[in-house]
């Protein structure tokens, strides 16, 4: 089964040539790429967030296996949905799903379920795939769509992912999120820095609680909480901000922005 693109031609170019051209402009490769456990990457239209995402993907080694944790914007399907497709198609070609990893995760989990419906139209997952393909065309992916707001289960899910890949050095976990939505840039920065402070402190529970308490419209707090939980279980000690920016830097409208963040956890 092949999952066809849902947002090609909308969130990013629909042709291979145009997409490769944009990615080549957005991705700035570091002289020395870092080997990391987790990467936080934005998921808006490439015209707005592609540069921020590109800085993140260009800063790290993208290994042969990438778990992509996305937020379920549409609320369809299981709350912890592991995609059951064979491939995800983009204009760059077919990205293979690691079926063995998917089956093992579900088999040994109390929360994850195989469900291809949840991510069938989910842009938070799809927009990450061309970046992965461009940097490492051989990479297999495991897309997971998350709609649960139960912090205990999010942390548990992170620990289950960690158990799945413990001892391996060939897996990257990508958490897909945008930050504050449709408020002025100054307020967005103040609020988003409160969330970022918890990521820098390697505190998944604190991140989740801060976003809830402060009313921060960080849509991917659930996958980011889960990624941090997994990273801690895998021995991560630190995190770094690659870039924080907002849509106003492109649109010129600083009164209603969306915040974008690239961070690494290692």
N, C-alpha and C positions, 0 to 999 in steps of 0.2 A: 504494500500500500504506500502510495506517495502522497504526501501532504503538499498541495499546490500553494503558491504564494497568495496571501490574502491582501497584502498592502504594497506589493511591487507596483510602481507607477504612481504611487500616492506618497508613501513615506520615504521612498527611495526610487531611483531610476528603474524602469521596467526592462531596459535592454542591457545586455552584457557589456557592450562597449561603453555606454554611458555610466553604468554602475562602476566598472573598473576605473574609469577616469575620475569619478568622484572619490572613490576609496583611495586612489593614489594621492589625491590632494589632501584628504583628511588624515591619513595615517602617517604620522611622523615617527619613523623608527629610531629608537634610542641606539647610541653607539654600543652600549652594553645592556642588553635586555635582562630584566630581572626575572628570576624564577620565583613565582608566587603561588600561593594556594588559592586566593580569591581575587576577583576583579569586580568592582562596581562600575556599571556602564549605563549611560542614559539611553532612552528609547524613543525620543521624539522623531519627527521628520529630519532626515539627514541635513537639510539646509540649516536647521537650527542647532541640532545636537551632534551632528556628524563629526565636527572638529573635536569636540570634547571626547566622544567615544574613540575617535582615532588616536588621540594622544594616549589613552589608556591601553588600547590594543597594541600600539607601537612601542609601549614601554616594557612589555612583558613577553616572555616566551609563551607562545600558544602551543601546547603539547598536542599529542595525537588523540586526546579524549577531553571533551569539554562538556561539563554539566551546566546547562543554562536554566537558571531559576527566574521565572517571570511572574508578574502579577496578572491575575485574571480580571481584566477590566469589564468583562461581560457577564460574569457570574455563572457561566455555563459549566456543567460537568462536576466532577468530584473536586473536593476542596484541596486535595493533594494529588494532582493528576499527572502521571508519568505517560508521556506520549507513546502510543503503540504503533506508530507508522514504521515503515522500513527506511524511508528517506524523506527529507524535507527539501523541496525544490526551490531554488532561487534562480534569477537570471544567470548566475555563475555556474549553475549545474545542480547536481543532487548531493546533498550532505547526508551521509549514512548515519542512521541511528544505531547506537550500540545496544542491540537487542539483549545481549547477554547481561549487560549492566542493568538495563531496565528490569529484566525478569528477576535478577538477584535482589535488587532494591525492593521490589514489591513483595517478593517471597519472604523476605526477612523483616518486613515492616508491619507495624500496627496501623499506619495511617496512609501510606502511599498506595494508589490504585492505578492500574492501567486504564487510561481514558484519553482517547485521541480527540474527543469532542471538545474538551475544555480549551485546547490550544489551537483549534482549527482556524480561528480568525484572530488570534492574539498577536498584536503587533509588538508587545514588549519582548516576546521571544524572537519573532521573525527578524526584526531589524538587527539583531546581534549576529545572525547566521552569516550574512555576507562578509562581515568583518572577520569572522573566524575562517571562512573559506579563503579569503584573500591572503591572510597571513599564513595559514597552514591548510592548503587544499586537501591534505590527507586526513584531516581531523574528523573523527566521529563525534557526534553530539548526542546529548540526552536532554531533551527539553522537558521541563517540569513546570506546570501551571499551578499557581497557588492562589486560593481565594480565602483561606481560613484566616481569622483574626485571633486565634487562640494561641497566645504566646508560648504556653507550655508545649503545645504540639509543634509549634514552629521550631523551638529549641530541640525537642525530641527528634524532629525530622532532620535537623542538622547533624545530630549525633548518629542517626541511622545512615546518612550519606557518608559521614566520616568512617563508620565501620565498613562500609562498602569499599572504600578506596584506601583504607589505612595500609601503609607500607608501600604505596605506589607513588612514583614521582612524575607520572605521565598524565595527570588529570588536573585540569583547571576548573574552578567553580566560578561562573559568572552570575552575578546578581544584577538584574535589570531593574532600574528605577529612575524616575525623574524626581525632582525635589519639589519645593513649593510651587503651587499652581495659581496663576491669575491674580497675583497681588503685586504691589509695587516692588521694584528691585531691592530697595533698601530694607524693607520689612522682610522680604524673602531671604535676604542674606542673613539677617539677624536670627530668624527662625531656623534656617538651614544649618547655620553654624552650631546651633544647639544639638541638632541631630548628628552632625559630623563629629562633635566633641565626644559623643558616646562611641562612635565607630573608632576614633583614635584611641579611646580608652579600652577598646576591645570588649565592649559591654553590650551584648545583644539584648538582654532584658532591659537595660537602661535605655537603649535606643528605642525599643518598642514603647516603653512607658513614657519617654520624653515626647515622642511624636504624638501619642494619644493625649497626654496632659496639655501640651502646648498647642494642640490643634494644627499640627504641621501637615500639610497636604502632600506628604511624601508617599506617592502611590505604591512604591515597591518596598515599603518598610517590612512586609512579611518575608519576601525572598531575601532581603538584606539581613534580617534577623536570623534566618535559617543559615545563610552562608557564613555569618560570623560564628554561629554555634558550631558548625562543621569545622571551620578553620581552627577554632580554639581546641577542639577535640583532636585535631591533627597536629597540634603543636605550634600554631601561629603565635607570634609574640608581639607583632607590631603592624601598624597600618600607616599609609601615607596618602596624602591628597596629591593627585596628579594635576587636576584642574577643577575649579568650581567656576561656573559662569551662568549666564541666563540668556533667554531668547532675545532680550532687548539689545544685546550686542550685535544681533543680526538685523532685527526688525526696526531698531531705533525707538521702540515703544518701551519705556521703562516703568510705565504705570500698571501694566498687566503682563507680567513675565512668568515664564516657567524656569525653574532652576535646574541646572544640569551638573552632574558630579561624576568624575572619574577618580577612583581610589583603588589602591592595591593593598592586599593583606598577605603578609608573609612571615 
